[in-house]
Amino acid sequence: MTTRAAFRSSCLLLAVASVGLGGCTSPDDVSFNAIKGDLTPHIVGLTERDVDVELNMAVVGNQNLRMFWGDLGRIWLFDRPSRLSPYDIIATSGQPSQ
């Protein structure tokens, strides 16, 4: 057997031994009482995980912030040009005029 083949076989033996010794252990408690105590460990609400709740909160927060800026434009009457001009006003925002 060459040194290269001996090295490969020793590496393979080391990998198999490490998987055999540590691959079957679990840090989580899988006893009946632990499972009974938390039947849905990843579900926070009725149907969503914690990451789903955080994603929904981020999307709603983003939409609310964008709507706030639109509301602010309407409050200060910056949502469309004045209609008091006797001349036709061209809508430069790309939005159809009402």
Backbone torsions as a table, in degrees:
resi	resn	phi	psi	omega
1	MET	NA	132.7	-179.7
2	THR	-80.9	168.2	-179.0
3	THR	-67.7	-31.7	179.4
4	ARG	-67.7	-43.8	178.7
5	ALA	-66.8	-38.0	177.8
6	ALA	-65.1	-38.7	178.8
7	PHE	-64.7	-44.4	179.1
8	ARG	-62.3	-44.4	-178.3
9	SER	-67.8	-35.3	177.8
10	SER	-70.2	-35.8	175.9
11	CYS	-66.4	-40.5	178.3
12	LEU	-64.9	-41.8	178.8
13	LEU	-64.5	-40.8	177.6
14	LEU	-63.8	-41.6	179.5
15	ALA	-65.4	-43.6	179.6
16	VAL	-64.7	-39.9	-179.8
17	ALA	-66.8	-40.7	-179.3
18	SER	-68.5	-37.3	177.1
19	VAL	-69.2	-40.1	-179.1
20	GLY	-66.9	-36.3	-178.1
21	LEU	-81.7	-39.9	-173.8
22	GLY	-111.6	-7.8	-175.3
23	GLY	-74.3	-25.1	-175.6
24	CYS	-98.7	-5.1	179.1
25	THR	-82.5	147.1	-179.2
26	SER	-130.5	130.6	178.8
27	PRO	-75.7	-15.6	-178.3
28	ASP	-83.9	147.4	176.6
29	ASP	-81.6	118.7	-178.6
30	VAL	-111.9	25.8	178.1
31	SER	-74.1	164.5	-179.0
32	PHE	-60.1	-43.0	-178.5
33	ASN	-66.4	-36.1	178.8
34	ALA	-68.1	-41.6	179.0
35	ILE	-69.0	-41.6	179.4
36	LYS	-64.8	-32.6	-179.7
37	GLY	-71.0	-25.2	-179.1
38	ASP	-145.5	85.3	-176.0
39	LEU	-71.0	-29.4	178.6
40	THR	-124.1	82.3	-172.3
41	PRO	-68.2	-25.8	-175.7
42	HIS	-101.7	-5.3	-178.2
43	ILE	-94.1	126.5	-179.4
44	VAL	-95.7	-50.4	177.3
45	GLY	-94.1	-151.6	178.0
46	LEU	-74.4	-34.7	-174.5
47	THR	-132.9	-0.6	-171.1
48	GLU	-122.2	148.0	172.8
49	ARG	-81.4	171.1	-179.2
50	ASP	-65.3	-34.3	178.7
51	VAL	-70.0	-32.0	176.6
52	ASP	-67.6	-40.1	178.0
53	VAL	-64.1	-43.8	178.7
54	GLU	-64.0	-39.3	178.7
55	LEU	-64.7	-44.9	178.6
56	ASN	-62.2	-39.9	178.6
57	MET	-65.6	-37.5	178.2
58	ALA	-67.0	-42.0	179.7
59	VAL	-65.2	-44.8	-179.9
60	VAL	-65.4	-40.4	177.1
61	GLY	-62.1	-40.1	178.6
62	ASN	-66.0	-44.0	178.8
63	GLN	-64.2	-41.4	179.4
64	ASN	-63.9	-39.1	178.6
65	LEU	-65.9	-41.3	178.1
66	ARG	-67.1	-38.0	177.4
67	MET	-68.0	-33.2	177.9
68	PHE	-60.3	-44.1	-179.8
69	TRP	-66.7	-34.9	174.7
70	GLY	-66.5	-42.1	177.7
71	ASP	-63.2	-40.5	179.2
72	LEU	-62.9	-38.9	176.5
73	GLY	-64.0	-37.8	177.9
74	ARG	-71.8	-35.3	178.4
75	ILE	-62.3	-44.8	-177.9
76	TRP	-89.4	10.8	176.3
77	LEU	60.1	36.7	176.2
78	PHE	-102.7	12.1	-176.6
79	ASP	-83.2	-18.7	176.8
80	ARG	-157.4	159.3	-179.7
81	PRO	-69.2	162.2	-179.5
82	SER	-65.8	144.4	177.7
83	ARG	-98.0	9.2	-177.7
84	LEU	-81.9	-12.1	-178.3
85	SER	-74.2	140.2	177.0
86	PRO	-76.0	-7.6	-178.1
87	TYR	-100.8	155.6	176.5
88	ASP	-67.6	134.9	-179.9
89	ILE	-104.8	127.7	179.3
90	ILE	-87.8	128.5	178.7
91	ALA	-75.5	113.2	-178.7
92	THR	-94.2	-3.4	-177.6
93	SER	-83.7	-13.7	-176.3
94	GLY	91.1	-11.2	179.0
95	GLN	-87.6	139.7	178.2
96	PRO	-66.8	141.8	179.4
97	SER	-78.1	151.9	-175.7
98	GLN	-96.2	NA	NA
